[in-house]
Amino acid sequence: MVCFCQNTASDLALALPSIAAAAELNLNADSQAILAIGASLAGSGLPAGPGSPDPAWQQLQLPSISLSASEVATISAAAYLRAQVLAQFGIDLLNPAQASAFVRLAATLSARLSAMANASASASLGASAWPQLAATLNATAQVEAALSTGVLVSAGSQPEMASSQPMLAQLQLLLPMTSLSAQLDLDLSANFSAQLTAQLQAIMAIPMPQLPVATVSMMATLSASLNAIAQLSASLGVNPLQAGAPAVEAMVSARADAVAQMAMSMGVNLPALAASLPGPGAAVNPPSFATAATVNAVMSLNTQALASLDLAVPAAASLPVLTVGLPTASIAAQLAAMGFAPSTAPCGGMCDARSLLNAAVSASGGAGAGVSGAVSI
């Protein structure tokens, strides 16, 4: 029995005004520049220290895979969902009896959030100050690290990156496959193709409830706020909801001002630097995934099994188990961390979990989308 209880939902509704915490932030020029520089650094895999891919990697024969990047992304998302749900709730999506518990969690969470979506307490949720405060604090830490290590370089300073792009693109495509060992209990050095296909079919066939647009929007904004609150708490060592948005804003501003002073002492003009750096995604430095460990992990994959994968894998956006399951798992875990954990036992005669589960399965037709394909090993 795993569900998002009506009683828990009532407590959450009372906490929503604090989570919404609308505030008009007044970022000065330095803080705005820090945000822009942080976005550029994050998109470029910085600050990880200057360097370039090992020239010896160019001589490696990386395994080949016949699947597209979209298909690999779907497989990776399904495997990640299984691992997250198992770790967070002890529910194994590969076990049909347990998978129904996750559907019940999704159905009850959807019902509670749908009921709150039109409530006055959630009206200002989209204007929450927490995500921008967390973004500013994260960017401040990135800029401080980049200034300390001297990796704020221009895009043109590492021309050797261009010759590595084909290898890096192939490495990036294969990397999600290396996680399947832990996420799906697969032996990736063996011929795992048939086992992978069966597991994908089991996960993608899980029926999930349809979510109203208002509920989807609320889940997204609530999740962003909860994630930001968790980040701020970890970085500042305070409970943001208890301290209040104005106090947290003062702490974040103080850190940004300190980094601005640090930059000034080094002769760095942050607004000018922000204007000169490339936007997110530009290759200023080797991507953070290009390490010896990741290359070794890819080289350990069973080449024959990868090459023989012949699957018709739907796009992730077309699979309810992913479009509904991933945000459900994420926000349920965030709520649990905030003290609003799913219930593991019926709450009495008023429990409506079974009826909500039955309605969700009925509305979905009793099954989800699947994966098909011939696998020859």
C-alpha positions as CSV (number, residue, x, y, z in Angstrom):
1,M,0.0,0.0,0.0
2,V,1.6,3.2,-1.2
3,C,-0.5,6.3,-1.8
4,F,-0.5,10.0,-1.3
5,C,-3.1,10.3,1.5
6,Q,-5.8,12.9,1.8
7,N,-4.5,13.8,5.3
8,T,-1.0,14.4,3.9
9,A,-2.5,16.5,1.1
10,S,-4.3,18.7,3.7
11,D,-1.0,19.4,5.5
12,L,0.7,20.2,2.1
13,A,-2.1,22.7,1.3
14,L,-1.4,24.5,4.5
15,A,2.3,24.7,3.6
16,L,1.8,25.9,0.1
17,P,1.9,29.7,0.9
18,S,5.4,29.3,2.4
19,I,6.5,27.2,-0.6
20,A,5.1,29.7,-3.0
21,A,6.8,32.6,-1.1
22,A,6.4,35.2,-3.8
23,A,9.0,37.9,-3.7
24,E,10.2,40.5,-6.1
25,L,14.0,40.1,-6.4
26,N,16.2,43.1,-7.1
27,L,19.4,41.8,-8.6
28,N,22.1,44.3,-9.1
29,A,24.4,44.3,-12.2
30,D,27.0,42.0,-10.6
31,S,24.3,39.5,-9.6
32,Q,22.8,39.5,-13.1
33,A,26.3,39.1,-14.6
34,I,26.9,36.2,-12.2
35,L,23.7,34.5,-13.4
36,A,24.7,34.9,-17.0
37,I,28.3,33.7,-16.4
38,G,27.0,30.7,-14.4
39,A,24.7,29.7,-17.3
40,S,27.7,29.8,-19.7
41,L,29.9,27.8,-17.4
42,A,27.3,25.2,-16.7
43,G,26.5,24.8,-20.5
44,S,30.2,24.4,-21.2
45,G,31.0,21.7,-18.5
46,L,32.9,24.2,-16.4
47,P,34.4,24.7,-13.9
48,A,36.2,21.4,-14.2
49,G,39.7,22.7,-14.9
50,P,41.3,23.3,-18.2
51,G,42.3,20.4,-20.4
52,S,41.4,18.4,-23.4
53,P,40.4,14.8,-24.2
54,D,43.4,12.4,-24.1
55,P,44.8,12.2,-27.7
56,A,45.1,8.5,-27.3
57,W,41.3,8.2,-27.2
58,Q,41.2,9.2,-30.8
59,Q,42.7,5.8,-31.6
60,L,40.1,3.8,-29.7
61,Q,37.4,1.9,-31.6
62,L,34.4,2.8,-29.5
63,P,31.5,0.3,-29.7
64,S,28.8,1.1,-32.2
65,I,25.1,1.1,-31.6
66,S,22.3,1.1,-34.1
67,L,19.8,3.0,-32.0
68,S,19.2,6.7,-32.4
69,A,19.9,9.3,-29.7
70,S,16.2,9.5,-29.1
71,E,15.8,5.7,-28.6
72,V,18.8,5.7,-26.2
73,A,17.3,8.6,-24.3
74,T,14.0,6.6,-23.9
75,I,15.8,3.5,-22.7
76,S,17.9,5.6,-20.3
77,A,14.8,7.3,-18.9
78,A,13.0,4.0,-18.3
79,A,16.0,2.5,-16.6
80,Y,16.4,5.6,-14.4
81,L,12.8,5.6,-13.4
82,R,13.0,1.9,-12.3
83,A,16.1,2.7,-10.2
84,Q,14.6,5.8,-8.6
85,V,11.3,4.2,-7.7
86,L,13.1,1.2,-6.3
87,A,15.4,3.4,-4.2
88,Q,12.8,5.8,-3.0
89,F,9.8,3.6,-2.4
90,G,11.0,0.0,-2.5
91,I,8.8,-0.5,-5.5
92,D,10.2,-2.6,-8.4
93,L,8.6,-1.7,-11.7
94,L,9.7,-5.0,-13.1
95,N,7.4,-6.8,-10.7
96,P,3.8,-6.4,-11.9
97,A,2.3,-6.6,-8.4
98,Q,4.6,-3.9,-7.2
99,A,4.2,-1.7,-10.3
100,S,0.5,-1.3,-9.4
101,A,1.6,0.4,-6.2
102,F,3.4,3.0,-8.2
103,V,0.3,3.5,-10.4
104,R,-1.7,4.0,-7.2
105,L,0.9,6.6,-5.9
106,A,0.6,8.5,-9.2
107,A,-3.2,8.3,-9.2
108,T,-3.5,9.6,-5.6
109,L,-0.9,12.3,-6.0
110,S,-2.6,13.5,-9.2
111,A,-5.9,13.6,-7.4
112,R,-4.6,15.6,-4.5
113,L,-2.7,18.1,-6.7
114,S,-5.6,18.5,-9.0
115,A,-7.8,19.4,-6.1
116,M,-5.2,22.0,-5.0
117,A,-4.5,23.3,-8.4
118,N,-7.6,25.6,-8.4
119,A,-7.2,26.5,-4.7
120,S,-6.2,30.0,-3.7
121,A,-3.2,28.7,-1.8
122,S,-1.5,27.7,-5.1
123,A,-2.4,30.7,-7.1
124,S,1.0,32.4,-6.7
125,L,3.1,29.2,-6.9
126,G,4.5,30.1,-10.3
127,A,5.9,33.3,-8.9
128,S,7.9,31.6,-6.2
129,A,11.2,33.3,-5.4
130,W,13.0,30.1,-4.4
131,P,14.1,28.9,-7.9
132,Q,15.7,32.3,-8.8
133,L,17.4,32.5,-5.4
134,A,18.8,28.9,-5.9
135,A,19.9,29.7,-9.4
136,T,21.7,32.8,-8.2
137,L,23.4,30.9,-5.4
138,N,24.5,28.1,-7.7
139,A,25.8,30.5,-10.2
140,T,27.7,32.3,-7.5
141,A,29.4,29.1,-6.5
142,Q,30.3,28.3,-10.1
143,V,31.8,31.7,-10.7
144,E,33.7,31.6,-7.5
145,A,35.2,28.2,-8.4
146,A,36.0,29.4,-11.9
147,L,37.8,32.5,-10.6
148,S,39.7,30.4,-8.1
149,T,40.9,27.8,-10.6
150,G,41.4,30.2,-13.5
151,V,39.3,28.4,-16.0
152,L,37.3,31.4,-17.3
153,V,38.7,31.1,-20.8
154,S,37.3,32.1,-24.2
155,A,35.9,29.6,-26.6
156,G,38.7,30.2,-29.1
157,S,41.5,29.2,-26.7
158,Q,41.2,25.5,-27.2
159,P,41.0,24.8,-30.9
160,E,42.0,21.2,-30.4
161,M,38.5,20.5,-29.2
162,A,37.2,20.5,-32.8
163,S,39.0,17.3,-33.8
164,S,37.6,15.5,-30.7
165,Q,34.0,16.3,-31.4
166,P,33.1,13.1,-33.4
167,M,34.6,10.9,-30.7
168,L,32.9,13.0,-27.9
169,A,29.5,12.7,-29.7
170,Q,29.8,8.9,-29.9
171,L,30.9,8.7,-26.3
172,Q,28.0,10.8,-25.2
173,L,25.6,8.6,-27.1
174,L,26.9,5.4,-25.4
175,L,27.3,6.7,-21.9
176,P,23.6,6.2,-20.9
177,M,24.0,2.5,-21.7
178,T,26.7,2.1,-19.1
179,S,24.2,3.0,-16.3
180,L,22.0,0.1,-17.2
181,S,24.1,-2.3,-15.1
182,A,23.0,-0.7,-11.8
183,Q,19.6,0.5,-12.9
184,L,18.3,-2.8,-14.5
185,D,20.7,-5.3,-13.0
186,L,22.2,-6.2,-16.4
187,D,25.6,-7.7,-17.1
188,L,26.8,-5.3,-19.8
189,S,29.8,-7.4,-20.6
190,A,27.4,-10.2,-21.6
191,N,24.8,-10.5,-24.4
192,F,22.2,-8.5,-22.6
193,S,19.9,-7.6,-25.6
194,A,17.1,-10.0,-24.9
195,Q,16.9,-9.3,-21.2
196,L,16.9,-5.5,-21.9
197,T,14.1,-5.9,-24.4
198,A,11.9,-7.8,-21.9
199,Q,12.5,-5.3,-19.1
200,L,11.7,-2.4,-21.4
201,Q,8.5,-4.1,-22.4
202,A,7.5,-4.6,-18.8
203,I,8.2,-1.0,-17.8
204,M,6.6,0.7,-20.8
205,A,3.4,-1.4,-20.5
206,I,2.6,0.0,-17.0
207,P,-0.7,2.0,-17.2
208,M,-0.5,5.5,-15.8
209,P,-3.2,8.0,-15.1
210,Q,-3.8,10.9,-17.4
211,L,-3.0,14.3,-15.8
212,P,-5.0,17.5,-16.3
213,V,-3.0,20.4,-17.8
214,A,-3.4,22.4,-14.6
215,T,-2.0,19.5,-12.5
216,V,1.0,19.1,-14.8
217,S,1.7,22.8,-14.5
218,M,1.4,22.7,-10.8
219,M,3.6,19.7,-10.5
220,A,6.3,21.4,-12.5
221,T,6.2,24.7,-10.5
222,L,5.9,22.9,-7.2
223,S,8.8,20.6,-8.1
224,A,11.0,23.5,-9.1
225,S,10.3,25.3,-5.8
226,L,10.9,22.2,-3.7
227,N,14.2,21.5,-5.5
228,A,15.3,25.1,-5.0
229,I,14.4,25.0,-1.3
230,A,16.4,21.8,-0.9
231,Q,19.4,23.3,-2.7
232,L,19.3,26.5,-0.6
233,S,19.0,24.5,2.6
234,A,22.1,22.4,1.7
235,S,24.2,25.4,0.7
236,L,23.1,27.9,3.4
237,G,22.6,25.6,6.3
238,V,19.2,27.0,7.1
239,N,15.6,26.0,6.7
240,P,14.4,28.5,4.0
241,L,10.8,28.1,4.9
242,Q,11.5,28.9,8.5
243,A,14.0,31.8,7.7
244,G,11.7,33.3,5.1
245,A,12.4,34.5,1.6
246,P,13.7,38.0,2.5
247,A,16.3,36.6,4.9
248,V,17.4,34.0,2.4
249,E,17.6,36.6,-0.3
250,A,19.9,38.7,2.0
251,M,22.2,35.6,2.4
252,V,22.3,34.9,-1.3
253,S,23.0,38.6,-2.1
254,A,25.9,38.6,0.5
255,R,27.5,35.7,-1.2
256,A,27.1,37.2,-4.6
257,D,28.6,40.5,-3.4
258,A,31.6,38.6,-1.9
259,V,32.3,37.0,-5.3
260,A,31.9,40.3,-7.0
261,Q,34.5,41.8,-4.7
262,M,36.8,38.8,-5.4
263,A,36.5,39.4,-9.1
264,M,37.2,43.0,-8.7
265,S,40.4,42.3,-6.7
266,M,41.5,40.1,-9.6
267,G,40.8,42.8,-12.1
268,V,37.8,41.0,-13.6
269,N,34.8,43.1,-14.6
270,L,31.8,40.7,-14.2
271,P,29.3,42.5,-16.5
272,A,32.0,42.8,-19.2
273,L,32.9,39.1,-18.8
274,A,29.3,38.0,-19.0
275,A,29.0,39.9,-22.3
276,S,32.1,38.2,-23.8
277,L,31.5,34.6,-22.8
278,P,29.6,32.2,-25.2
279,G,26.1,31.2,-24.4
280,P,25.2,27.8,-22.8
281,G,26.3,24.8,-24.9
282,A,29.4,26.4,-26.4
283,A,32.4,24.1,-26.1
284,V,34.8,26.2,-24.0
285,N,36.2,23.2,-22.3
286,P,36.0,19.4,-22.6
287,P,32.6,18.2,-21.5
288,S,32.5,16.9,-17.9
289,F,31.6,13.4,-19.2
290,A,34.9,13.1,-21.0
291,T,36.9,11.3,-18.4
292,A,39.1,8.2,-18.3
293,A,36.5,6.5,-16.2
294,T,33.6,7.0,-18.6
295,V,35.8,6.0,-21.6
296,N,36.7,2.8,-19.7
297,A,33.1,2.1,-18.9
298,V,32.1,2.5,-22.6
299,M,34.9,0.2,-23.7
300,S,33.7,-2.5,-21.3
301,L,30.3,-2.7,-23.0
302,N,29.6,-5.9,-24.9
303,T,30.2,-4.8,-28.5
304,Q,28.1,-7.7,-30.1
305,A,25.1,-7.0,-27.8
306,L,25.1,-3.3,-28.6
307,A,25.4,-3.8,-32.3
308,S,22.6,-6.4,-32.3
309,L,20.1,-4.2,-30.6
310,D,17.2,-3.9,-33.1
311,L,14.4,-2.2,-31.1
312,A,11.5,0.0,-32.1
313,V,11.6,2.2,-29.1
314,P,8.9,5.0,-28.9
315,A,9.9,8.5,-28.1
316,A,9.9,9.2,-24.4
317,A,7.3,12.0,-24.8
318,S,4.8,9.4,-26.1
319,L,5.1,7.0,-23.1
320,P,2.8,7.8,-20.1
321,V,5.0,5.7,-17.8
322,L,7.7,8.3,-18.4
323,T,5.8,11.6,-18.9
324,V,3.7,10.9,-15.8
325,G,6.0,8.5,-13.9
326,L,9.2,10.6,-13.9
327,P,7.6,13.7,-12.5
328,T,5.5,11.7,-10.1
329,A,8.6,9.9,-8.7
330,S,10.5,13.2,-8.5
331,I,7.9,15.3,-6.7
332,A,6.9,12.4,-4.4
333,A,10.5,12.1,-3.3
334,Q,10.8,15.9,-2.8
335,L,7.6,16.0,-0.8
336,A,8.8,13.1,1.3
337,A,12.0,15.0,2.1
338,M,9.8,18.0,3.2
339,G,7.9,15.8,5.6
340,F,5.0,14.9,3.2
341,A,5.8,11.3,2.6
342,P,3.4,8.9,0.9
343,S,1.4,6.6,3.2
344,T,2.2,2.9,3.4
345,A,-1.0,1.9,5.2
346,P,-4.8,2.6,4.6
347,C,-6.0,5.6,6.6
348,G,-9.4,4.1,7.4
349,G,-12.8,4.1,6.0
350,M,-12.2,7.4,4.0
351,C,-9.3,5.9,2.0
352,D,-10.0,6.4,-1.7
353,A,-6.8,5.0,-3.0
354,R,-8.3,1.8,-4.5
355,S,-11.0,3.7,-6.4
356,L,-8.5,6.2,-7.8
357,L,-6.2,3.3,-8.9
358,N,-9.1,1.5,-10.6
359,A,-10.2,4.7,-12.4
360,A,-6.6,5.4,-13.5
361,V,-6.2,1.9,-15.0
362,S,-9.6,2.0,-16.6
363,A,-8.9,5.4,-18.2
364,S,-5.6,4.2,-19.5
365,G,-7.1,1.1,-21.1
366,G,-5.2,-1.1,-18.7
367,A,-1.9,-1.0,-20.5
368,G,0.8,1.4,-21.6
369,A,2.8,1.7,-24.8
370,G,5.3,-1.0,-25.5
371,V,8.6,-1.6,-27.2
372,S,9.0,-4.0,-30.1
373,G,11.8,-5.3,-32.2
374,A,13.8,-8.3,-33.2
375,V,16.9,-9.1,-31.2
376,S,19.4,-11.6,-32.6
377,I,22.4,-12.5,-30.5
